[in-house]
């Protein structure tokens, strides 16, 4: 009887681990099914652009020019794991009002784009976005600011190792994906199962540019201690902005005045 129970428990565990391994990217990447309108419908003066990745995918994007005083910097925004560029419109509006040009884009599998998201795929996607700014729009590399939202922090931290920006903004970054996954799935061997790593802390140790780390003190998705650890790991000069009582998806963390003001201070 005891043997049967043990065998049953082992089978249950094996099934859970197998399902978790096979379905992990459906848990990590959460694209929205909501159609993405034309840029000018959401942000007057913005325009739609198409990015082409090195593996041949076409990605939708919005270029949002600055209004008022132009600071001479362009912010490349790498989204979090949910939604689409439509859900970063408030961020683009706030940044453009302060004098930044902004590029919003959707990863493969997001915003109606073809393909399936993965760490390697997102790395190609953000390079296509940077290539458009530097190659097509002639934005100097030293006038780019990378803004990584949550998992997007992993995307831009990796990009910054190869192509250092003028400044790096990390909103609610984790140290690496497995560290956060282990918090939410302590009953699974996530470090063995995960195919995507996003080693943010490891990468920022190799990037010597001004870095801003923003996080909410009440973040229930990425533990605040992980965001602080990323700030501690950064090789360049670091500014830390903690928003009291803010949870991971609270609007104040993405487009609030303290966040946007800190980005202005970073380049000033």
C-alpha positions in Angstrom: 0.0 0.0 0.0 2.8 2.4 1.0 4.6 1.6 -2.2 1.5 2.4 -4.3 1.1 5.7 -2.6 4.8 6.6 -3.2 4.6 5.6 -6.8 1.4 7.7 -7.2 3.1 10.7 -5.7 6.1 10.3 -8.0 3.9 10.1 -11.0 2.0 13.2 -10.0 5.3 15.1 -9.5 6.5 13.9 -12.9 3.3 15.0 -14.6 3.6 18.5 -12.9 7.2 18.9 -13.9 6.5 17.8 -17.5 3.6 20.1 -17.9 5.6 23.0 -16.4 8.5 22.4 -18.7 6.3 22.1 -21.8 4.0 25.1 -21.0 6.6 27.4 -19.3 6.6 30.0 -22.0 2.8 30.3 -21.8 3.3 31.2 -18.2 6.1 33.6 -18.8 4.9 35.5 -21.9 1.3 36.9 -21.8 0.6 38.8 -25.0 -2.7 40.6 -25.4 -5.2 39.6 -28.0 -6.5 43.2 -28.2 -6.0 44.8 -31.7 -3.4 47.5 -31.8 -4.7 50.7 -33.5 -2.6 53.1 -35.6 -0.2 55.2 -33.7 -1.8 58.6 -34.5 -5.1 57.4 -33.1 -3.6 57.0 -29.7 -0.8 59.5 -29.7 -1.3 62.4 -32.1 1.8 63.0 -34.2 3.1 59.5 -33.7 3.6 57.3 -36.7 3.6 53.5 -37.4 6.8 51.9 -38.4 7.8 48.3 -39.2 10.9 46.7 -37.8 12.6 43.8 -39.5 14.5 41.3 -37.4 17.6 39.4 -38.5 15.6 36.2 -38.7 13.1 37.8 -41.1 10.1 38.8 -38.8 8.2 42.0 -39.3 7.4 43.8 -36.0 4.9 46.5 -35.4 6.2 49.7 -33.7 5.3 53.3 -33.0 7.7 56.2 -33.2 6.5 59.0 -30.9 8.3 62.4 -31.5 8.9 64.8 -28.6 6.7 67.7 -28.0 7.9 71.1 -26.7 11.5 71.3 -25.6 13.5 68.5 -27.3 16.1 67.0 -25.0 17.9 65.3 -27.9 17.5 61.8 -26.5 15.4 58.9 -27.8 13.9 56.3 -25.4 13.8 52.8 -26.6 11.1 51.0 -24.6 11.3 47.2 -24.1 7.9 46.0 -22.7 7.1 43.7 -19.9 5.7 40.3 -20.4 2.1 41.3 -20.8 -0.1 43.3 -23.1 1.3 45.2 -26.1 2.7 48.6 -27.0 -0.8 50.0 -26.7 -0.5 49.5 -22.9 2.7 51.7 -22.8 1.1 54.7 -24.5 0.8 56.6 -21.2 4.6 56.2 -20.7 5.3 57.4 -24.2 3.0 60.4 -23.7 4.7 61.3 -20.4 8.2 61.0 -21.9 7.4 63.0 -25.1 5.9 65.8 -23.0 9.3 66.0 -21.2 11.2 66.3 -24.5 12.1 62.7 -25.4 11.5 60.9 -28.7 10.2 57.4 -27.9 10.0 54.1 -29.8 7.5 51.6 -28.6 7.5 48.2 -30.3 6.0 44.7 -29.8 8.0 41.5 -29.5 7.4 38.5 -31.7 4.0 37.0 -30.8 2.8 40.3 -29.4 0.6 43.0 -30.9 -0.4 40.8 -33.9 3.3 40.0 -34.7 4.2 36.6 -36.1 6.5 34.3 -34.2 6.7 32.9 -30.6 8.5 34.8 -27.8 11.7 33.5 -26.2 14.7 35.0 -24.6 16.8 34.6 -27.8 13.8 35.9 -29.9 13.4 39.0 -27.8 17.1 39.8 -28.1 16.7 39.8 -31.9 13.6 42.0 -31.6 15.2 44.7 -29.5 18.2 44.8 -31.9 15.8 45.4 -34.8 14.3 48.3 -32.8 17.8 49.8 -32.1 18.8 49.2 -35.7 15.8 51.2 -36.9 16.7 54.1 -34.6 20.4 54.2 -35.4 20.3 53.1 -39.0 17.0 54.5 -40.4 16.4 57.5 -38.2 20.1 58.3 -37.7 19.9 58.6 -33.9 23.4 58.5 -32.5 23.9 55.5 -30.2 25.1 57.8 -27.4 21.8 59.6 -27.5 19.7 56.5 -26.8 18.1 55.7 -23.4 17.0 52.0 -22.9 13.9 51.6 -20.8 13.2 48.1 -19.7 9.9 47.3 -18.1 10.0 44.3 -15.8 11.1 41.4 -18.1 12.1 44.1 -20.6 14.8 45.0 -18.1 16.4 41.6 -19.0 16.0 42.5 -22.7 17.8 45.9 -22.5 20.4 44.8 -20.0 21.6 42.2 -22.4 21.5 44.7 -25.3 23.5 47.2 -23.2 26.4 44.8 -22.9 26.9 44.8 -26.6 25.6 48.3 -27.4 26.0 50.6 -24.4 23.4 53.4 -24.3 23.5 56.9 -22.9 21.6 55.7 -19.9 19.7 52.6 -18.7 16.3 52.5 -17.0 15.1 49.3 -15.3 11.6 49.3 -14.0 10.9 46.5 -11.4 13.9 44.4 -12.6 14.5 40.9 -11.2 18.0 39.5 -10.7 17.3 36.7 -13.1 14.1 35.0 -14.2 14.7 31.9 -12.2 14.9 33.9 -8.9 11.5 35.3 -9.4 10.0 32.0 -10.7 11.3 30.2 -7.6 9.4 32.7 -5.4 6.1 31.8 -7.2 6.7 28.1 -7.8 8.8 26.9 -4.8 7.5 23.4 -5.3 9.1 23.1 -8.7 12.8 22.8 -9.7 12.6 26.0 -11.8 16.3 26.4 -12.2 16.5 23.1 -14.0 13.3 23.7 -16.0 13.6 27.2 -17.3 14.8 27.7 -20.8 15.0 31.5 -20.6 17.3 33.1 -18.0 17.4 36.9 -18.5 20.3 37.3 -16.1 19.8 41.0 -15.4 22.2 41.4 -12.4 24.9 39.5 -14.2 24.6 41.8 -17.3 24.4 45.1 -15.4 27.8 44.3 -13.8 29.2 44.6 -17.3 27.6 47.9 -18.2 29.2 51.2 -17.1 26.5 53.7 -17.9 24.2 55.8 -15.6 21.5 53.5 -14.5 18.1 54.2 -12.9 16.3 51.4 -11.0 12.7 52.0 -10.2 10.5 49.6 -8.2 7.5 49.4 -5.9 7.9 48.6 -2.2 4.8 46.5 -2.4 5.6 44.6 -5.6 4.0 41.1 -5.4 5.4 39.9 -8.7 9.1 40.8 -8.4 10.3 41.0 -4.8 11.7 44.5 -4.1 14.8 42.9 -2.7 15.7 41.6 -6.2 15.3 45.1 -7.7 17.6 46.5 -5.0 20.1 43.7 -5.7 20.1 44.7 -9.4 20.9 48.3 -8.4 23.7 47.1 -6.1 25.2 45.0 -9.0 25.2 47.9 -11.5 28.7 48.9 -12.6 27.8 52.5 -13.5 26.5 55.3 -11.3 23.1 54.3 -10.0 19.9 56.1 -9.0 17.3 54.2 -7.1 13.6 55.3 -6.9 11.4 53.3 -4.5 7.7 54.0 -4.8 6.0 53.3 -1.5 2.9 51.0 -1.5 3.2 50.5 -5.3 2.5 47.0 -6.7 4.1 45.6 -9.9 1.4 46.8 -12.4 0.4 50.0 -10.7 0.4 52.9 -13.3 2.4 55.1 -11.0 5.3 52.7 -11.5 5.3 52.9 -15.3 4.4 56.5 -16.1 4.2 58.3 -12.8 5.7 61.7 -12.3 8.5 60.4 -10.1 9.5 57.8 -12.6 9.5 60.2 -15.6 11.1 62.9 -13.6 13.9 60.5 -12.6 14.5 59.7 -16.3 14.8 63.4 -17.1 17.3 63.8 -14.2 19.3 60.8 -15.5 20.1 62.5 -18.8 20.4 66.0 -17.4 
